[in-house]
Amino acid sequence: MERISETDLILNEDGSLYHLNLLPEDVSDLVILVGDPDRVSKVSRFFDRIEIKKGKREFITHTGYIGNKRLSVISTGIGTDNIDIVLNELDALVNINLQTRCPLSNIRSIDIIRIGTSGALQPEIPVDSLLISSAAFGLDTLMHFYKYSNTNDESKLLQEFCSIMPVDHQIKPYLASASPLLMNKFGYMAAPGLTLTAPGFYSPQGRQVRAKSTMPNLLSAFTSFKSTDGKVLSNLEMETAGIYGLSSVLGHNALSFNIILANRYTNKFSTKPTAVMDHFIQSILAAICS
């Protein structure tokens, strides 16, 4: 197999991956992704024991056990640009021999579960609720750099979504879906919905503070979307489409849990975000380990 060069896959002096600062034995076959580095400890404090704590930049990793279940929690920071780093380096940890720099002959698949915060786009979705992304539209450019294809149903849904974008927009959305395996396993926990992954927090999500938006009606276009089979856009965040797209390309299973702390339609925000986050972290961990 072809050797991967030193500049295509950069390692630290101790042989760990450049950004994640991890060795293959540092991660489990089930990885929980969170955006905020401070949220890593909010997840791992529910572990029975922690065996590894490592970090570099915004990428913090704790690996440990709940009972006999080994799992890792890793912070990604914000946005799909960081997802590009995390997903590729996670895959390298399980599918590349870092000493020979060659892909392993037996490719492994891992489970990747995102626990993130999000804003609802429909008035009936309550603040402080949980939603699972069945699929996500990406307004960023990440998946245009990878060989990636959609099913016929996905292509149709993507075409319908593109039709509601403002006339003069310069965006080329993509669509990526959740792992059917993980949807079947955890889908009972919350309602499914279509997620929108934005490349920014302010104007790309329809916010306006002082800088003027080129698409001032973007949020209303998002909330009004309805496909021919009745699907609507449920929520808005910044990572899921990239996680789903790269997981599909690399052969991993991914599922995104969205903790709804805001409703963009009603302009309501959670009055107890910390307690809500803790509640859903515990319930997701319990489901993972049951």
LOBA-720249 format. One record per residue (C-alpha): x, y, z; residue in three letters. Coordinates in steps of 0.05 Angstrom, whole numbers, padded with zeros to 5 digits, always signed. Example, Ala and Ser with C-alpha at 12.3 -4.5 7.8 and 13.67 -1.06 7.14 Angstrom:
// residues 2
+00246-00090+00156ala +00273-00021+00143ser 
***
This chain:
// residues 290
+00000+00000+00000met +00023+00070-00015glu +00061+00105+00041arg +00031+00171+00066ile +00081+00227+00067ser +00105+00267+00127glu +00070+00329+00103thr +00004+00294+00087asp -00001+00264+00156leu +00039+00303+00207ile +00062+00270+00271leu +00090+00299+00335asn +00158+00279+00363glu +00126+00225+00406asp +00091+00194+00345gly +00022+00223+00362ser -00022+00258+00312leu -00006+00331+00301tyr -00070+00364+00324his -00105+00313+00369leu -00040+00294+00403asn -00064+00223+00408leu -00036+00153+00397leu -00079+00095+00371pro -00087+00065+00441glu -00114+00130+00468asp -00183+00125+00434val -00240+00077+00439ser -00285+00049+00384asp -00340+00096+00408leu -00323+00170+00407val -00367+00226+00433ile -00354+00293+00400leu -00370+00359+00434val -00354+00428+00410gly -00334+00463+00474asp -00268+00439+00506pro -00299+00453+00575asp -00355+00404+00558arg -00307+00345+00556val -00301+00343+00632ser -00376+00354+00637lys -00384+00287+00600val -00326+00249+00631ser -00347+00266+00703arg -00401+00213+00693phe -00347+00161+00676phe -00332+00109+00729asp -00258+00119+00715arg -00215+00160+00668ile -00151+00129+00641glu -00127+00182+00592ile -00129+00258+00592lys -00094+00292+00534lys -00101+00358+00498gly -00072+00406+00448lys -00103+00472+00426arg -00179+00464+00428glu -00175+00388+00421phe -00184+00357+00490ile -00192+00282+00498thr -00214+00241+00558his -00218+00165+00551thr -00247+00121+00605gly -00300+00071+00626tyr -00372+00068+00647ile -00377-00002+00675gly -00343-00045+00623asn -00357+00004+00566lys -00296+00041+00541arg -00309+00108+00508leu -00274+00172+00489ser -00299+00243+00489val -00263+00294+00445ile -00275+00369+00436ser -00274+00394+00364thr -00280+00468+00373gly -00330+00504+00328ile -00343+00492+00255gly -00333+00441+00200thr -00261+00465+00187asp -00244+00433+00254asn -00287+00373+00238ile -00241+00361+00178asp -00182+00356+00225ile -00216+00313+00278val -00249+00263+00232leu -00187+00252+00189asn -00141+00244+00249glu -00191+00198+00284leu -00192+00154+00222asp -00116+00155+00219ala -00113+00130+00291leu -00155+00068+00275val -00138+00055+00202asn -00065+00076+00190ile -00002+00045+00217asn +00031+00109+00243leu +00100+00077+00243gln +00100+00053+00170thr +00052+00108+00148arg +00012+00057+00108cys -00063+00042+00113pro -00080-00022+00150leu -00105-00080+00109ser -00167-00089+00152asn -00205-00023+00155ile -00243-00011+00220arg -00307+00027+00230ser -00320+00067+00294ile -00382+00099+00323asp -00381+00175+00328ile -00435+00210+00368ile -00441+00285+00372arg -00472+00318+00433ile -00481+00391+00414gly -00524+00452+00425thr -00570+00480+00372ser -00625+00529+00355gly -00693+00505+00332ala -00723+00534+00268leu -00796+00514+00278gln -00843+00544+00331pro -00868+00477+00356glu -00799+00452+00376ile -00791+00470+00449pro -00729+00500+00481val -00695+00450+00528asp -00713+00390+00484ser -00671+00339+00446leu -00670+00328+00371leu -00633+00277+00328ile -00607+00298+00260ser -00632+00249+00208ser -00593+00287+00155ala -00558+00355+00150ala -00551+00407+00096phe -00481+00438+00095gly -00475+00512+00076leu -00399+00506+00083asp -00352+00480+00029thr -00321+00420+00065leu -00351+00362+00027met -00337+00394-00041his -00263+00376-00028phe -00279+00301-00022tyr -00306+00248-00069lys -00376+00241-00043tyr -00443+00221-00073ser -00517+00223-00053asn -00572+00172-00062thr -00629+00191-00109asn -00674+00210-00050asp -00619+00253-00020glu -00606+00287-00087ser -00680+00303-00094lys -00683+00332-00024leu -00620+00373-00036leu -00649+00401-00100gln -00712+00422-00064glu -00672+00456-00010phe -00629+00494-00061cys -00693+00522-00092ser -00708+00563-00029ile -00640+00597-00026met -00639+00672-00044pro -00632+00686-00118val -00563+00718-00117asp -00530+00670-00067his -00461+00642-00080gln -00470+00580-00037ile -00468+00508-00061lys -00503+00467-00006pro -00490+00392+00004tyr -00529+00339+00042leu -00504+00283+00086ala -00545+00232+00126ser -00539+00199+00194ala -00516+00127+00200ser -00576+00081+00192pro -00544+00034+00243leu -00541+00088+00297leu -00609+00116+00278met -00639+00047+00289asn -00602+00040+00355lys -00616+00108+00386phe -00673+00137+00345gly -00723+00123+00401tyr -00691+00177+00444met -00715+00239+00407ala -00753+00263+00346ala -00713+00263+00281pro -00704+00327+00241gly -00668+00359+00183leu -00609+00400+00207thr -00576+00460+00175leu -00501+00466+00185thr -00477+00538+00177ala -00405+00562+00166pro -00412+00618+00218gly -00453+00640+00277phe -00478+00709+00257tyr -00498+00726+00186ser -00493+00654+00161pro -00547+00637+00212gln -00590+00696+00196gly -00566+00740+00253arg -00551+00814+00244gln -00513+00854+00295val -00476+00912+00261arg -00446+00883+00197ala -00498+00882+00142lys -00519+00815+00112ser -00522+00803+00037thr -00581+00756+00050met -00624+00791+00103pro -00683+00743+00092asn -00642+00680+00101leu -00673+00657+00166leu -00744+00664+00140ser -00725+00623+00079ala -00698+00568+00125phe -00760+00567+00170thr -00807+00565+00110ser -00774+00506+00075phe -00819+00445+00064lys -00802+00387+00018ser -00852+00351-00026thr -00857+00296+00026asp -00870+00345+00083gly -00800+00351+00113lys -00780+00417+00145val -00715+00446+00171leu -00715+00432+00246ser -00652+00463+00273asn -00588+00503+00259leu -00517+00489+00283glu -00445+00487+00256met -00416+00415+00253glu -00465+00359+00236thr -00463+00360+00160ala -00387+00355+00162gly -00388+00298+00212ile -00439+00260+00171tyr -00405+00272+00105gly -00334+00253+00126leu -00359+00194+00168ser -00393+00167+00105ser -00331+00177+00062val -00286+00143+00114leu -00334+00087+00130gly -00353+00106+00201his -00421+00110+00235asn -00443+00179+00259ala -00503+00207+00296leu -00515+00278+00320ser -00555+00294+00383phe -00578+00367+00385asn -00595+00398+00452ile -00643+00454+00435ile -00623+00515+00477leu -00656+00567+00432ala -00715+00575+00385asn -00699+00622+00329arg -00772+00628+00308tyr -00798+00649+00376thr -00733+00683+00398asn -00732+00644+00464lys -00668+00620+00498phe -00661+00569+00554ser -00663+00595+00625thr -00626+00534+00651lys -00576+00512+00597pro -00527+00478+00645thr -00580+00435+00678ala -00610+00416+00611val -00542+00398+00583met -00526+00354+00643asp -00593+00319+00638his -00584+00300+00565phe -00511+00281+00573ile -00531+00231+00627gln -00588+00203+00586ser -00546+00195+00523ile -00490+00162+00563leu -00540+00114+00594ala -00567+00095+00526ala -00496+00084+00499ile -00478+00038+00556cys -00544+00001+00563ser 
***
